[in-house]
Amino acid sequence: MLQEKYFFLKHFFYLAIHKLTMDFSSKLLENAVNEMSQFPGIGKRTALRLVLHLLKQPKEHTQNLSQSLQLMRDEIIFCKNCHNISDKELCEICSNQNRSEQIICVVEDIRDVMAIENTSQFRGQYHVLGGKISPMDGIGPGELNITSLVEKVKSGKVKELIFALSSTMEGDTTNFFIFRQIEQYEIITTTIARGISVGDELEYADEVTLGRSIVNRIPFEASLKNS
Ligand SMILES: [Zn+2]
């Protein structure tokens, strides 16, 4: 009986929500909500709330928002050296003469660069892979910026590679894959000594812990023995 009631309630709410997302009085509103709900974590109800919010604001707010999004999409490029998101061919970090090109920190994306930059503990350059090897999501080594990293190591300019991917299975797999590609070259490989638990993402680690873990980095091979 209770199960029946639950079943009914569930369907009632489903229909109510479904109705909300379907019965728009305006096609223009519906289109805007559909576009907005494509963001991760934004359902139709939240999208509707955001769109209604925009409608209450002066028109310029929406104009500024759409213009800045369009401009970002059109103009943003990837740094030709480190693959970080940049406004210029060479990003601010790669074009800074005070940053050493001998130490390269390997990260997944721009959020990791920002997190490490916030610690002010790293004066080398980055190499942004653009993701992690993840067969489940169809991401193989070929989809990532690994070849250009190996080329950099081959050139002989790099003295140390710091692996700073999150300690997930995908992160470990990616580190190991790169390590195997470069272990024949004379280069030091290290990994950041994490005070954060396994699986934590870099961007969520606090600045002090992350800063300390960069300073106290450990040889990569030692990290393999521990795991
Ligand atoms: Zn760069």
Boltz pocket constraint, residues with backbone or C-beta under 6 A from the ligand:
constraints:
  - pocket:
      binder: B
      contacts: [[A, 79], [A, 80], [A, 81], [A, 82], [A, 83], [A, 84], [A, 90], [A, 91], [A, 92], [A, 93], [A, 94], [A, 95], [A, 126]]
      max_distance: 6.0
